Amino acid sequence: MERTVTTDSANTEDRRRALRQAFGSFATGVTVVTARDGQGAAIGFTANSFTSVSLDPPLLLVCLAKSSSNLASFSSTPRFAVNILSDAQKEISNRFASKTADRFAETEWRDSAGGVPLIDGAVAWFDCITDNVIDAGDHVILLGRIADFSHSDARPLAYLRGHYLDLGLAEAAADSVSHHGGVRVGGLLDCMGQVLLRKTPDGWALPMGDVRAGFREARAALETSLAGQGIAAETGLLYSVFDAPSGNATWMIFHGEMEHAALEPDLRLFPVDDLPLQEIAVPQIRSILRRYQSEIRQARFGLYVDDARNSGQIHAIDQRATPWTKFITEQES
Ligand SMILES: Cc1cc2nc3c(=O)[nH]c(=O)nc-3n(C[C@H](O)[C@H](O)[C@H](O)COP(=O)(O)O)c2cc1C
């Protein structure tokens, strides 16, 4: 449902609530911003208003509410750090947003070279020299010049519409699917609005990789296998998981982007709205392609999961589910 609010006509409380909701529809990561107060005590607060600002010079910003008990300390600190939390650190996020007296007491942390607290296990941290504190309505903007930073490939915590998001959903879903015969990986590859298909004796199919033992290696193996077929692709989110129509492998289809290049004769790019759906042999792949067409139109992606217990649900990122049969016509099922 769409709701338009004109900022100068709406009742203030109503407008604040609506604006908070509208802002909340921007998915973010979660950070804890840390510093030392005038007495040298470690201080910090949870923030999702973090934004990268500049590479050269290296700048970032984070917004702090003027209502914060830490306003005076953060407005005058010469240094602060931004710690990007991992998906195992929800508790830390909640602790640093709560009124807990000493947020650091139950948190594992250490000092940066510049003497600012760093949260152990963060996905990334940026140790900053305060560049500017800018007055901005009911917040101040802390602009930091990055002195030191570090990052890892741990999975970040994500936040949308007032809830933490489970970016591990794809892996969890994949693990919940029976892996009895290994994993067959495939790519739903986009090349400037066109989808790559391969001609097989049974009809058109998605480009597939080798059978693998498990989920973790599957994506890397797919990219290597595609490269061997002359397809330079970068795969991203897991798009669909289902048990094979015949045989005993689990199929995993990753969404990805590919570079435009000369293709082997049995490969062809089709415009998203002009896919040869009637000539796709595997019904699940036909369903995936129909869903892709629909999502391209809605510019929205989900994750399809089919296992023994769960007869095919499409999990949007906010976990609402749509049955896969929605994307298959009656004659096709
Ligand atoms: C996910 C999440 C994101 C938040 N982002 C911000 C933010 O960007 N800026 C801010 O001032 N407060 C933010 N808050 C609220 C503060 O963390 C919280 O109000 C603050 O820590 C309260 O304590 P204080 O008054 O001692 O600062 C966020 C809270 C949560 C749970």
PDBQT file of the ligand as one rigid body, heavy atoms in Angstrom, charges set to zero:
ROOT
HETATM    1  C1  LIG A 401      19.810  -0.948  14.664  1.00  0.00    +0.000 C 
HETATM    2  C2  LIG A 401      19.906   0.370  15.386  1.00  0.00    +0.000 A 
HETATM    3  C3  LIG A 401      20.425   1.473  14.717  1.00  0.00    +0.000 A 
HETATM    4  C4  LIG A 401      20.546   2.704  15.368  1.00  0.00    +0.000 A 
HETATM    5  N1  LIG A 401      21.086   3.753  14.697  1.00  0.00    +0.000 NA
HETATM    6  C5  LIG A 401      21.269   4.934  15.333  1.00  0.00    +0.000 A 
HETATM    7  C6  LIG A 401      21.930   6.016  14.675  1.00  0.00    +0.000 A 
HETATM    8  O1  LIG A 401      22.342   5.914  13.514  1.00  0.00    +0.000 OA
HETATM    9  N2  LIG A 401      22.113   7.168  15.365  1.00  0.00    +0.000 N 
HETATM   10  C7  LIG A 401      21.682   7.307  16.652  1.00  0.00    +0.000 A 
HETATM   11  O2  LIG A 401      21.884   8.375  17.225  1.00  0.00    +0.000 OA
HETATM   12  N3  LIG A 401      21.056   6.295  17.301  1.00  0.00    +0.000 NA
HETATM   13  C8  LIG A 401      20.862   5.110  16.671  1.00  0.00    +0.000 A 
HETATM   14  N4  LIG A 401      20.259   4.066  17.312  1.00  0.00    +0.000 N 
HETATM   15  C9  LIG A 401      19.802   4.263  18.692  1.00  0.00    +0.000 C 
HETATM   16  C10 LIG A 401      20.973   4.308  19.628  1.00  0.00    +0.000 C 
HETATM   17  O3  LIG A 401      21.802   3.182  19.563  1.00  0.00    +0.000 OA
HETATM   18  C11 LIG A 401      20.408   4.412  21.064  1.00  0.00    +0.000 C 
HETATM   19  O4  LIG A 401      19.360   5.327  21.081  1.00  0.00    +0.000 OA
HETATM   20  C12 LIG A 401      21.412   4.921  21.964  1.00  0.00    +0.000 C 
HETATM   21  O5  LIG A 401      22.443   4.003  22.093  1.00  0.00    +0.000 OA
HETATM   22  C13 LIG A 401      20.746   5.177  23.312  1.00  0.00    +0.000 C 
HETATM   23  O6  LIG A 401      21.699   5.440  24.269  1.00  0.00    +0.000 OA
HETATM   24  P1  LIG A 401      22.370   6.852  24.569  1.00  0.00    +0.000 P 
HETATM   25  O7  LIG A 401      21.300   7.837  24.839  1.00  0.00    +0.000 OA
HETATM   26  O8  LIG A 401      23.199   6.532  25.773  1.00  0.00    +0.000 OA
HETATM   27  O9  LIG A 401      23.182   7.212  23.374  1.00  0.00    +0.000 OA
HETATM   28  C14 LIG A 401      20.133   2.829  16.708  1.00  0.00    +0.000 A 
HETATM   29  C15 LIG A 401      19.607   1.703  17.382  1.00  0.00    +0.000 A 
HETATM   30  C16 LIG A 401      19.504   0.488  16.717  1.00  0.00    +0.000 A 
HETATM   31  C17 LIG A 401      18.972  -0.706  17.454  1.00  0.00    +0.000 C 
ENDROOT
TORSDOF 0
